Amino acid sequence: MLKPLTLAAALLLAGNAFAAPVSYKIDPNHTNVVAGWTHFGFSHPAANFGQVDGTIVYDADHVGQSSVNVTIPLTGLDTGVPDLDEHLRSSDFFDAEKYPTITFASTKTEAAGDNKLRVFGDLTVHGVTRPVVLDVTLNKSGVHPLGKREAIGFDANTTIRRSEFGVGKFVPNVSDDITIRITTEAMVPKADAAK
């Protein structure tokens, strides 16, 4: 009787071990953070924020244990118009010399349907931290065919008001509401990189 109980306990522990949260490193080469706005009602420009660095912890069985921490350097800002890039980095907008990064740190994650999540967190822009909510879709998880390691991919979106972060130049002619669209791949770090 003792052996079956011991075996059952071992299997239960093994199952719990596999269900543990997995930590993934964001791949900046397959991550886009795109901000869009309205310019005097005539056009809808966008800026891509590259060079994203961060970690995603995902627990498929206990979504509430999942988290994300991201840093976005403003050196990676790219609108495709160099003069606009410099203007956005200037003190009129991001003041990148004083505030060189944007950060996001999750505070809560909850399920929102099949492959859907809501990620609550603190976004810091221009030295101002405010709560935001990301509507997230899990695209895929599994072994990445190129990296040969466990990987995960998400899309997310939200809308913020830039004036709430002290970046209110030209509002309302240049829209206060900024839409943010994110797509990302993240991979379990190589064993030697984790040391």
HULINHU-V485275 format. One record per pair of residues at least 24 apart in sequence whose ideal C-beta (glycine too) atoms are under 10 Angstrom apart, sorted by the first residue. I is the first residue (numbers start at 1). GAP is how many residues later the second one is. D is the distance in Angstrom with one decimal. If there is no record, write none. Layout:
i->I gap->GAP d->D
i->I gap->GAP d->D
This chain:
i->15 gap->46 d->9.7
i->16 gap->45 d->9.2
i->18 gap->43 d->9.3
i->19 gap->40 d->7.3
i->19 gap->41 d->7.6
i->19 gap->42 d->4.5
i->19 gap->43 d->7.5
i->19 gap->46 d->10.0
i->20 gap->39 d->7.2
i->20 gap->41 d->9.0
i->20 gap->42 d->9.3
i->20 gap->45 d->8.9
i->21 gap->35 d->10.0
i->21 gap->36 d->5.0
i->21 gap->37 d->6.6
i->21 gap->38 d->3.9
i->21 gap->39 d->9.0
i->21 gap->40 d->9.1
i->21 gap->41 d->7.6
i->21 gap->44 d->5.2
i->21 gap->45 d->6.8
i->21 gap->46 d->8.3
i->22 gap->34 d->8.8
i->22 gap->35 d->7.1
i->22 gap->36 d->5.8
i->22 gap->37 d->7.4
i->22 gap->38 d->8.4
i->22 gap->44 d->9.5
i->22 gap->119 d->8.6
i->22 gap->128 d->6.3
i->22 gap->130 d->7.8
i->22 gap->164 d->9.7
i->22 gap->166 d->6.6
i->23 gap->32 d->6.1
i->23 gap->33 d->7.6
i->23 gap->34 d->5.0
i->23 gap->35 d->8.3
i->23 gap->44 d->9.4
i->23 gap->127 d->9.9
i->23 gap->163 d->9.1
i->23 gap->165 d->7.1
i->23 gap->166 d->7.8
i->23 gap->171 d->8.9
i->24 gap->30 d->9.4
i->24 gap->31 d->6.9
i->24 gap->32 d->4.7
i->24 gap->33 d->7.5
i->24 gap->34 d->6.8
i->24 gap->44 d->9.5
i->24 gap->117 d->9.2
i->24 gap->125 d->9.2
i->24 gap->126 d->7.5
i->24 gap->127 d->7.0
i->24 gap->128 d->5.4
i->24 gap->129 d->9.7
i->24 gap->130 d->9.9
i->24 gap->160 d->9.4
i->24 gap->161 d->8.8
i->24 gap->162 d->3.6
i->24 gap->163 d->5.9
i->24 gap->164 d->5.9
i->24 gap->165 d->8.1
i->25 gap->28 d->8.7
i->25 gap->29 d->7.9
i->25 gap->30 d->6.1
i->25 gap->31 d->8.2
i->25 gap->124 d->9.9
i->25 gap->126 d->9.9
i->25 gap->161 d->6.0
i->25 gap->162 d->6.1
i->25 gap->163 d->7.5
i->25 gap->164 d->4.8
i->25 gap->165 d->9.2
i->25 gap->168 d->7.9
i->25 gap->169 d->9.2
i->26 gap->26 d->5.8
i->26 gap->27 d->6.6
i->26 gap->28 d->4.5
i->26 gap->29 d->6.8
i->26 gap->30 d->6.5
i->26 gap->42 d->8.6
i->26 gap->43 d->9.4
i->26 gap->44 d->6.8
i->26 gap->45 d->9.6
i->26 gap->126 d->10.0
i->26 gap->128 d->10.0
i->26 gap->158 d->5.8
i->26 gap->159 d->7.8
i->26 gap->160 d->4.7
i->26 gap->161 d->8.6
i->27 gap->25 d->8.8
i->27 gap->117 d->9.1
i->27 gap->120 d->8.4
i->27 gap->124 d->8.1
i->27 gap->126 d->9.4
i->27 gap->157 d->7.4
i->27 gap->158 d->4.7
i->27 gap->159 d->6.1
i->27 gap->160 d->6.0
i->28 gap->24 d->5.0
i->28 gap->25 d->6.6
i->28 gap->26 d->9.0
i->28 gap->44 d->9.7
i->28 gap->45 d->10.0
i->28 gap->48 d->8.2
i->28 gap->156 d->9.1
i->28 gap->157 d->9.7
i->29 gap->156 d->8.4
i->30 gap->114 d->9.8
i->30 gap->116 d->9.8
i->30 gap->121 d->9.4
i->30 gap->123 d->8.0
i->30 gap->153 d->8.0
i->30 gap->154 d->7.1
i->30 gap->155 d->4.0
i->30 gap->156 d->8.7
i->30 gap->157 d->9.2
i->31 gap->39 d->9.0
i->31 gap->41 d->9.6
i->31 gap->122 d->9.6
i->31 gap->123 d->9.7
i->31 gap->151 d->7.6
i->31 gap->152 d->6.9
i->31 gap->153 d->4.1
i->31 gap->154 d->6.7
i->31 gap->155 d->8.0
i->32 gap->123 d->9.9
i->32 gap->149 d->7.7
i->32 gap->150 d->7.0
i->32 gap->151 d->5.3
i->32 gap->152 d->7.8
i->33 gap->37 d->8.3
i->33 gap->39 d->6.1
i->33 gap->43 d->8.9
i->33 gap->44 d->9.8
i->33 gap->69 d->8.5
i->33 gap->71 d->9.4
i->33 gap->123 d->9.2
i->33 gap->147 d->6.7
i->33 gap->148 d->7.8
i->33 gap->149 d->5.1
i->33 gap->150 d->8.6
i->33 gap->151 d->8.3
i->34 gap->123 d->9.6
i->34 gap->145 d->8.4
i->34 gap->146 d->7.2
i->34 gap->147 d->4.8
i->34 gap->148 d->7.6
i->34 gap->149 d->8.4
i->35 gap->42 d->9.0
i->35 gap->44 d->9.4
i->35 gap->53 d->9.6
i->35 gap->67 d->9.8
i->35 gap->125 d->8.7
i->35 gap->127 d->9.0
i->35 gap->143 d->5.2
i->35 gap->144 d->7.1
i->35 gap->145 d->5.4
i->35 gap->146 d->8.2
i->35 gap->147 d->9.9
i->36 gap->123 d->9.6
i->36 gap->139 d->9.0
i->36 gap->141 d->9.5
i->36 gap->142 d->7.0
i->36 gap->143 d->4.7
i->36 gap->144 d->7.9
i->36 gap->145 d->7.4
i->37 gap->125 d->8.0
i->37 gap->133 d->10.0
i->37 gap->137 d->6.3
i->37 gap->138 d->4.7
i->37 gap->139 d->8.6
i->37 gap->140 d->7.4
i->37 gap->141 d->5.4
i->37 gap->142 d->7.6
i->38 gap->134 d->9.3
i->38 gap->135 d->9.0
i->38 gap->136 d->7.3
i->38 gap->137 d->4.0
i->38 gap->138 d->9.5
i->38 gap->139 d->8.0
i->38 gap->140 d->9.6
i->38 gap->141 d->9.6
i->39 gap->131 d->9.0
i->39 gap->134 d->8.0
i->39 gap->135 d->5.8
i->39 gap->136 d->7.9
i->40 gap->130 d->8.8
i->40 gap->132 d->9.7
i->40 gap->133 d->5.1
i->40 gap->134 d->7.0
i->40 gap->135 d->9.2
i->41 gap->131 d->9.8
i->41 gap->132 d->8.2
i->41 gap->133 d->9.9
i->41 gap->134 d->8.7
i->44 gap->131 d->9.0
i->44 gap->135 d->9.0
i->45 gap->34 d->6.5
i->45 gap->35 d->9.0
i->45 gap->36 d->8.3
i->45 gap->39 d->7.8
i->45 gap->129 d->9.1
i->46 gap->32 d->9.9
i->46 gap->33 d->7.1
i->46 gap->34 d->8.8
i->46 gap->132 d->10.0
i->46 gap->133 d->8.7
i->46 gap->135 d->8.7
i->47 gap->29 d->10.0
i->47 gap->30 d->5.8
i->47 gap->31 d->6.8
i->47 gap->32 d->4.5
i->47 gap->33 d->8.7
i->47 gap->34 d->9.4
i->47 gap->37 d->8.1
i->47 gap->38 d->7.8
i->47 gap->41 d->6.7
i->47 gap->131 d->9.4
i->48 gap->28 d->8.0
i->48 gap->29 d->7.6
i->48 gap->30 d->5.0
i->48 gap->31 d->7.6
i->48 gap->32 d->8.3
i->48 gap->133 d->9.9
i->49 gap->24 d->8.4
i->49 gap->25 d->7.7
i->49 gap->26 d->9.9
i->49 gap->27 d->5.7
i->49 gap->28 d->5.6
i->49 gap->29 d->7.9
i->49 gap->53 d->7.1
i->49 gap->131 d->9.1
i->49 gap->133 d->9.3
i->50 gap->25 d->8.7
i->50 gap->26 d->3.6
i->50 gap->27 d->7.8
i->50 gap->28 d->6.2
i->51 gap->24 d->6.5
i->51 gap->25 d->3.4
i->51 gap->26 d->9.2
i->51 gap->27 d->9.7
i->51 gap->50 d->9.9
i->52 gap->24 d->7.4
i->52 gap->50 d->9.6
i->52 gap->52 d->9.9
i->52 gap->130 d->8.7
i->52 gap->132 d->7.3
i->53 gap->48 d->9.1
i->53 gap->50 d->9.9
i->54 gap->49 d->8.8
i->54 gap->50 d->7.9
i->54 gap->51 d->9.4
i->54 gap->130 d->8.6
i->54 gap->132 d->8.1
i->55 gap->131 d->7.8
i->55 gap->134 d->9.2
i->56 gap->50 d->9.2
i->56 gap->63 d->9.8
i->56 gap->96 d->6.6
i->56 gap->97 d->9.9
i->56 gap->98 d->7.5
i->56 gap->128 d->7.7
i->56 gap->129 d->9.9
i->56 gap->130 d->4.8
i->56 gap->131 d->9.9
i->57 gap->49 d->9.1
i->57 gap->52 d->9.3
i->57 gap->129 d->9.8
i->58 gap->51 d->8.7
i->58 gap->59 d->9.2
i->58 gap->80 d->8.2
i->58 gap->83 d->7.5
i->58 gap->92 d->10.0
i->58 gap->94 d->5.8
i->58 gap->96 d->8.8
i->58 gap->128 d->8.5
i->59 gap->50 d->8.9
i->60 gap->78 d->8.6
i->60 gap->81 d->7.4
i->60 gap->92 d->9.5
i->62 gap->47 d->9.7
i->62 gap->49 d->10.0
i->63 gap->46 d->5.7
i->63 gap->47 d->6.5
i->63 gap->48 d->4.8
i->63 gap->49 d->9.2
i->63 gap->54 d->6.4
i->63 gap->55 d->9.7
i->63 gap->56 d->9.8
i->63 gap->75 d->9.7
i->64 gap->44 d->7.3
i->64 gap->45 d->5.9
i->64 gap->46 d->6.4
i->64 gap->47 d->8.2
i->65 gap->44 d->7.8
i->66 gap->40 d->7.8
i->66 gap->42 d->9.6
i->66 gap->43 d->4.4
i->66 gap->44 d->9.3
i->66 gap->45 d->9.8
i->66 gap->51 d->7.5
i->66 gap->53 d->7.9
i->66 gap->70 d->9.7
i->67 gap->38 d->8.1
i->67 gap->39 d->4.8
i->67 gap->40 d->8.6
i->67 gap->41 d->9.0
i->67 gap->42 d->6.6
i->67 gap->52 d->8.4
i->67 gap->54 d->8.6
i->68 gap->36 d->6.9
i->68 gap->37 d->7.7
i->68 gap->38 d->4.7
i->68 gap->41 d->8.0
i->68 gap->51 d->6.3
i->68 gap->53 d->7.1
i->68 gap->66 d->8.4
i->68 gap->68 d->9.0
i->68 gap->86 d->8.8
i->68 gap->88 d->9.1
i->68 gap->116 d->9.2
i->68 gap->118 d->9.1
i->69 gap->34 d->7.8
i->69 gap->35 d->7.3
i->69 gap->36 d->5.1
i->69 gap->37 d->7.1
i->69 gap->52 d->8.8
i->70 gap->31 d->9.8
i->70 gap->32 d->8.3
i->70 gap->33 d->6.6
i->70 gap->34 d->4.6
i->70 gap->35 d->7.8
i->70 gap->36 d->9.0
i->70 gap->51 d->9.1
i->70 gap->53 d->9.5
i->70 gap->112 d->9.0
i->70 gap->114 d->8.8
i->71 gap->29 d->9.8
i->71 gap->30 d->5.3
i->71 gap->31 d->7.5
i->71 gap->32 d->5.2
i->71 gap->33 d->8.3
i->71 gap->34 d->9.6
i->71 gap->53 d->9.7
i->72 gap->28 d->10.0
i->72 gap->29 d->6.3
i->72 gap->30 d->4.3
i->72 gap->31 d->7.3
i->72 gap->32 d->7.9
i->72 gap->53 d->9.4
i->73 gap->27 d->6.3
i->73 gap->28 d->5.3
i->73 gap->29 d->8.2
i->74 gap->25 d->7.7
i->74 gap->26 d->5.7
i->74 gap->27 d->6.6
i->74 gap->28 d->7.0
i->74 gap->51 d->9.7
i->74 gap->52 d->10.0
i->75 gap->25 d->7.4
i->75 gap->26 d->9.1
i->76 gap->25 d->9.8
i->76 gap->26 d->9.9
i->77 gap->25 d->9.4
i->87 gap->82 d->9.5
i->88 gap->79 d->9.2
i->88 gap->81 d->9.8
i->90 gap->79 d->9.5
i->91 gap->78 d->9.4
i->92 gap->75 d->8.8
i->92 gap->77 d->4.9
i->92 gap->78 d->8.5
i->93 gap->32 d->10.0
i->93 gap->33 d->8.1
i->93 gap->69 d->8.3
i->93 gap->73 d->9.8
i->93 gap->74 d->5.4
i->93 gap->75 d->9.3
i->93 gap->76 d->5.9
i->93 gap->77 d->9.3
i->93 gap->81 d->9.7
i->94 gap->31 d->7.4
i->94 gap->32 d->6.0
i->94 gap->68 d->9.8
i->94 gap->71 d->9.3
i->94 gap->72 d->9.8
i->94 gap->73 d->6.5
i->95 gap->31 d->6.3
i->95 gap->32 d->8.2
i->95 gap->71 d->8.8
i->95 gap->72 d->8.5
i->96 gap->30 d->9.3
i->98 gap->28 d->8.5
i->98 gap->29 d->7.4
i->99 gap->25 d->8.5
i->99 gap->26 d->7.6
i->99 gap->27 d->5.2
i->99 gap->28 d->5.0
i->99 gap->29 d->9.0
i->99 gap->66 d->9.8
i->99 gap->67 d->9.4
i->99 gap->68 d->9.8
i->101 gap->24 d->9.3
i->102 gap->24 d->8.5
i->102 gap->63 d->9.3
i->103 gap->26 d->8.4
i->104 gap->25 d->9.9
i->104 gap->28 d->7.6
i->104 gap->30 d->8.2
i->104 gap->54 d->9.9
i->104 gap->76 d->10.0
i->104 gap->78 d->9.5
i->105 gap->24 d->9.0
i->106 gap->26 d->10.0
i->106 gap->28 d->8.3
i->107 gap->24 d->7.6
i->108 gap->25 d->9.3
i->109 gap->25 d->9.4
i->109 gap->27 d->8.4
i->112 gap->24 d->7.9
i->112 gap->25 d->9.4
i->113 gap->24 d->9.5
i->114 gap->24 d->9.0
i->115 gap->24 d->7.9
i->115 gap->25 d->9.2
i->115 gap->26 d->9.7
i->115 gap->39 d->9.5
i->117 gap->37 d->8.1
i->117 gap->39 d->8.5
i->118 gap->38 d->9.8
i->119 gap->35 d->9.1
i->119 gap->37 d->7.1
i->119 gap->39 d->9.2
i->121 gap->37 d->9.9
i->123 gap->35 d->8.6
i->123 gap->37 d->6.9
i->123 gap->41 d->9.9
i->123 gap->42 d->7.9
i->123 gap->57 d->9.1
i->124 gap->41 d->8.3
i->125 gap->35 d->8.0
i->125 gap->37 d->7.8
i->125 gap->39 d->9.1
i->125 gap->40 d->4.1
i->125 gap->41 d->8.0
i->125 gap->42 d->6.6
i->125 gap->53 d->9.7
i->126 gap->36 d->8.7
i->126 gap->39 d->5.0
i->126 gap->40 d->4.8
i->126 gap->41 d->5.2
i->126 gap->42 d->10.0
i->127 gap->38 d->8.4
i->127 gap->39 d->7.2
i->128 gap->36 d->7.3
i->128 gap->37 d->4.5
i->128 gap->38 d->5.2
i->128 gap->39 d->8.5
i->129 gap->36 d->8.7
i->130 gap->30 d->7.7
i->130 gap->31 d->8.9
i->130 gap->34 d->5.7
i->130 gap->35 d->6.5
i->132 gap->26 d->5.5
i->132 gap->27 d->8.9
i->132 gap->28 d->6.0
i->132 gap->32 d->9.9
i->132 gap->48 d->8.5
i->133 gap->25 d->6.3
i->133 gap->26 d->9.8
i->134 gap->24 d->5.1
i->134 gap->46 d->8.3
i->134 gap->48 d->7.4
i->135 gap->24 d->9.9
i->136 gap->46 d->8.5
i->136 gap->48 d->10.0
i->137 gap->46 d->9.6
i->139 gap->44 d->8.0
i->139 gap->45 d->9.2
i->139 gap->46 d->8.6
i->140 gap->45 d->9.0
i->141 gap->45 d->9.8
i->143 gap->44 d->9.8
i->143 gap->45 d->9.6
i->144 gap->41 d->7.6
i->144 gap->42 d->9.8
i->144 gap->43 d->5.9
i->144 gap->44 d->9.1
i->146 gap->39 d->9.9
i->146 gap->41 d->9.2
i->147 gap->38 d->9.2
i->147 gap->40 d->5.1
i->147 gap->41 d->8.5
i->147 gap->43 d->8.5
i->148 gap->39 d->9.6
i->148 gap->42 d->9.8
i->149 gap->38 d->5.2
i->149 gap->39 d->4.8
i->149 gap->40 d->8.1
i->149 gap->41 d->7.1
i->149 gap->42 d->9.4
i->150 gap->36 d->9.6
i->150 gap->37 d->7.0
i->150 gap->38 d->4.4
i->151 gap->34 d->6.1
i->151 gap->35 d->6.7
i->151 gap->36 d->4.4
i->151 gap->37 d->7.3
i->152 gap->32 d->8.7
i->152 gap->33 d->7.5
i->152 gap->34 d->5.5
i->152 gap->35 d->7.9
i->152 gap->36 d->8.9
i->153 gap->30 d->7.6
i->153 gap->31 d->6.6
i->153 gap->32 d->4.8
i->153 gap->33 d->7.5
i->153 gap->34 d->9.8
i->154 gap->28 d->7.5
i->154 gap->29 d->7.4
i->154 gap->30 d->5.6
i->154 gap->31 d->8.5
i->154 gap->32 d->8.0
i->155 gap->26 d->7.5
i->155 gap->27 d->6.7
i->155 gap->28 d->5.0
i->155 gap->29 d->8.0
i->156 gap->24 d->8.1
i->156 gap->25 d->7.6
i->156 gap->26 d->4.3
i->156 gap->27 d->7.9
i->156 gap->28 d->7.9
i->157 gap->24 d->5.0
i->157 gap->25 d->6.9
i->157 gap->26 d->9.7
i->158 gap->24 d->8.4
